[in-house]
Amino acid sequence: MRRRVYPCLVLALILPLAVVACSDDDAPTADEIQAIIDEFQLGPLPATPYPANNRFNAERIALGRLLFFDPILGGESAPWIKSAAGKDPYRYRANDVACATCHHPTLGFADGRRLGAGVGGATLHESDLGPDRVVPGMSLVTNTPVGTEPRNSPTILNAAFNGQNSLTPTALSFQFMDGRVTKGLEEQAGLPITSRDGMGARVRNIPEYVSRFRQAFAGEVDEASDITIDHVTRAIAAYERELITPDSRYDRFLTGQREVLTNQEVEGFKLFCGKGLCGDCHSGPMLSDFTFRVQGVGDDYDAVLPGFLGKNGAGTDWGRFHADPVAFADQKFAFRTLTVRNVEVTGPYFHSGSAGSLADVVQFYNRGGLGGRDITTEELTAAG
């Protein structure tokens, strides 16, 4: 696979730290703006696509929200594990994780870390979030350090609108940076769960959860024993699907309210889709084409956790290859094009979080990669 990188300039709307100098005479005309919108198939967020078995259901969304924020479902939070470790099973919270631990509302439904902490992150104080979590944490089961995750935690804002090799949002969408999930949020919600049977047992033993599952899945759940992992993941996905950010200034601009953006922002819009070539990948309503690209972004794991061997055990991450080493043998170092909606609140950036700021992102593209921490041409060539 040939390496494809783009010298991306700045869209001031999305990259507010940048300065784009322009005069009224340089500002795009109304016809130019509309031509850009048409060429790159830009548009506001569309209607939410729902899978047939998980249509909008208020009770299910409310249940999913409880599950999303409940640490009893993840990590080593089972009371009997805590008791066996000599910990108070109802007070000791180390290594307990909920979905919201790595996708927190105050951090743009990401975690603000270079690499996700997952169950490998401990908290010294109950209020510790994101970058304040301590890595590595100690396992309550083995009493040995638990490392970090090999990738940055992407935001789940607007994940309901992901596509699959297409600009068109679909309920059966790519999730995760390597696209190993191809069936949307329902499949994604189940993958971080390490003990699926254990999680089912936990919710079945809580009367309030049983009552809520009965309401959310009327006709499917009558007794506690009816609750399956499928019900759990569908409920979480139902909540995640509603985490959307419609009617932004950008959306209103696209639908004809041109005055909502400043001249500087409009000029940035023109640069983003024009000379910057950013729109070659970041197009459509989600500003992503949902394909996979080799960018040459490095990992630099050792700077985060010395000795950490990363996704492939050799200190690097082969991206799409990890989703299926046979089907994607020629796609080492390829990662899914991520949306740039809400990008100002979802850093750090790239699969390894190696860009700490939006300015760093722009600098990466302007130099065409090949910085001290980037993947070299020789490494990319060797990967095929």
Secondary structure as the mmCIF struct_conf table of DSSP 4:
data_model
#
loop_
_struct_conf.conf_type_id
_struct_conf.id
_struct_conf.beg_label_comp_id
_struct_conf.beg_label_asym_id
_struct_conf.beg_label_seq_id
_struct_conf.end_label_comp_id
_struct_conf.end_label_asym_id
_struct_conf.end_label_seq_id
TURN_TY1_P TURN_TY1_P1 ALA A 12 ILE A 14
TURN_TY1_P TURN_TY1_P2 PRO A 16 LEU A 17
BEND BEND1 ALA A 18 ALA A 18
TURN_TY1_P TURN_TY1_P3 ASP A 24 ASP A 26
BEND BEND2 ALA A 27 ALA A 27
HELX_LH_PP_P HELX_LH_PP_P1 PRO A 28 THR A 29
HELX_RH_AL_P HELX_RH_AL_P1 ALA A 30 GLU A 39
TURN_TY1_P TURN_TY1_P4 PHE A 40 GLN A 41
BEND BEND3 PRO A 44 PRO A 44
HELX_LH_PP_P HELX_LH_PP_P2 ALA A 47 PRO A 49
TURN_TY1_P TURN_TY1_P5 ALA A 52 ASN A 53
BEND BEND4 ASN A 54 ASN A 54
HELX_RH_AL_P HELX_RH_AL_P2 ALA A 58 PHE A 69
HELX_RH_3T_P HELX_RH_3T_P1 PRO A 71 LEU A 73
BEND BEND5 GLY A 74 GLY A 74
TURN_TY1_P TURN_TY1_P6 GLY A 75 GLU A 76
HELX_RH_AL_P HELX_RH_AL_P3 PRO A 79 ALA A 84
TURN_TY1_P TURN_TY1_P7 ALA A 85 GLY A 86
TURN_TY1_P TURN_TY1_P8 PRO A 89 ARG A 91
TURN_TY1_P TURN_TY1_P9 ALA A 94 ASN A 95
HELX_RH_AL_P HELX_RH_AL_P4 CYS A 99 CYS A 102
BEND BEND6 HIS A 103 HIS A 103
STRN STRN1 HIS A 104 HIS A 104
HELX_RH_3T_P HELX_RH_3T_P2 PRO A 105 LEU A 107
TURN_TY1_P TURN_TY1_P10 GLY A 108 PHE A 109
STRN STRN2 ALA A 110 ALA A 110
BEND BEND7 GLY A 112 LEU A 115
HELX_RH_3T_P HELX_RH_3T_P3 GLY A 118 GLY A 120
STRN STRN3 ALA A 122 ALA A 122
BEND BEND8 LEU A 124 HIS A 125
TURN_TY1_P TURN_TY1_P11 GLU A 126 SER A 127
HELX_RH_3T_P HELX_RH_3T_P4 GLY A 130 ASP A 132
BEND BEND9 ARG A 133 ARG A 133
STRN STRN4 VAL A 134 VAL A 134
BEND BEND10 VAL A 135 PRO A 136
STRN STRN5 GLY A 137 MET A 138
HELX_LH_PP_P HELX_LH_PP_P3 SER A 139 SER A 139
TURN_TY1_P TURN_TY1_P12 LEU A 140 THR A 142
BEND BEND11 THR A 144 THR A 144
STRN STRN6 PRO A 145 VAL A 146
BEND BEND12 PRO A 150 ARG A 151
TURN_TY1_P TURN_TY1_P13 LEU A 157 ASN A 158
HELX_RH_3T_P HELX_RH_3T_P5 ALA A 159 PHE A 161
BEND BEND13 GLN A 164 THR A 168
BEND BEND14 ALA A 171 LEU A 172
STRN STRN7 GLN A 175 GLN A 175
BEND BEND15 PHE A 176 PHE A 176
TURN_TY1_P TURN_TY1_P14 MET A 177 ASP A 178
STRN STRN8 VAL A 181 VAL A 181
BEND BEND16 LYS A 183 LYS A 183
HELX_RH_AL_P HELX_RH_AL_P5 LEU A 185 GLY A 190
TURN_TY1_P TURN_TY1_P15 LEU A 191 PRO A 192
BEND BEND17 THR A 194 THR A 194
HELX_RH_AL_P HELX_RH_AL_P6 ARG A 196 ARG A 204
TURN_TY1_P TURN_TY1_P16 ASN A 205 ASN A 205
HELX_RH_AL_P HELX_RH_AL_P7 PRO A 207 ALA A 216
TURN_TY1_P TURN_TY1_P17 PHE A 217 GLU A 220
BEND BEND18 ASP A 222 GLU A 223
HELX_RH_3T_P HELX_RH_3T_P6 ALA A 224 ASP A 226
HELX_RH_AL_P HELX_RH_AL_P8 ILE A 229 GLU A 240
TURN_TY1_P TURN_TY1_P18 ARG A 241 GLU A 242
BEND BEND19 ASP A 247 ASP A 247
HELX_RH_AL_P HELX_RH_AL_P9 ARG A 249 LEU A 254
TURN_TY1_P TURN_TY1_P19 THR A 255 GLY A 256
HELX_RH_3T_P HELX_RH_3T_P7 ARG A 258 VAL A 260
BEND BEND20 LEU A 261 LEU A 261
HELX_RH_AL_P HELX_RH_AL_P10 ASN A 263 CYS A 273
TURN_TY1_P TURN_TY1_P20 GLY A 274 GLY A 276
HELX_RH_3T_P HELX_RH_3T_P8 CYS A 278 ASP A 280
TURN_TY1_P TURN_TY1_P21 CYS A 281 CYS A 281
BEND BEND21 HIS A 282 HIS A 282
TURN_TY1_P TURN_TY1_P22 GLY A 284 LEU A 287
STRN STRN9 PHE A 292 VAL A 294
HELX_RH_3T_P HELX_RH_3T_P9 TYR A 301 ALA A 303
TURN_TY1_P TURN_TY1_P23 VAL A 304 VAL A 304
BEND BEND22 LEU A 305 LEU A 305
TURN_TY1_P TURN_TY1_P24 PRO A 306 GLY A 307
BEND BEND23 LYS A 311 GLY A 315
STRN STRN10 GLY A 319 GLY A 319
HELX_RH_3T_P HELX_RH_3T_P10 ARG A 320 ALA A 323
TURN_TY1_P TURN_TY1_P25 PRO A 325 ASP A 330
TURN_TY1_P TURN_TY1_P26 LYS A 332 PHE A 333
STRN STRN11 ALA A 334 ARG A 336
HELX_LH_PP_P HELX_LH_PP_P4 THR A 337 THR A 339
TURN_TY1_P TURN_TY1_P27 ARG A 341 ASN A 342
HELX_RH_3T_P HELX_RH_3T_P11 VAL A 343 VAL A 345
BEND BEND24 THR A 346 THR A 346
BEND BEND25 PRO A 348 PRO A 348
STRN STRN12 TYR A 349 TYR A 349
BEND BEND26 PHE A 350 PHE A 350
TURN_TY1_P TURN_TY1_P28 HIS A 351 SER A 352
STRN STRN13 ALA A 355 ALA A 355
BEND BEND27 SER A 357 SER A 357
HELX_RH_AL_P HELX_RH_AL_P11 LEU A 358 ASN A 366
TURN_TY1_P TURN_TY1_P29 ARG A 367 GLY A 368
BEND BEND28 GLY A 369 GLY A 369
BEND BEND29 GLY A 371 GLY A 371
TURN_TY1_P TURN_TY1_P30 GLY A 372 ARG A 373
BEND BEND30 ASP A 374 ASP A 374
HELX_LH_PP_P HELX_LH_PP_P5 ILE A 375 THR A 376
HELX_RH_AL_P HELX_RH_AL_P12 THR A 377 ALA A 382
TURN_TY1_P TURN_TY1_P31 ALA A 383 ALA A 383
#
